[in-house]
Amino acid sequence: MIKAIANNINKVLFIIVIMSIIGLALSLNQVSFTIILVLLGLVEIFFF
C-alpha cells in the first residue's frame, strides 16, 4: 500500500518535471526542443 502511494507521488512529480521541461523547451528553439523530447523518451524507458 505504502509502495503504491509512493509510486503515485513519483508519477505526479515526474509529470510536473515534464511540464516544466516542455515549458522551457517552448521558450527555446526547435533544436533544443527535439533534444529534450529524445531525452524524455530515454527517461520514460528507464523509469517505466
Summary of the structure (lengths in Angstrom):
residues: 48
radius of gyration: 13.0
end to end distance: 18.9
largest distance: 42.9
contacts: 95
relative contact order: 0.10
helix: 92%
strand: 0%
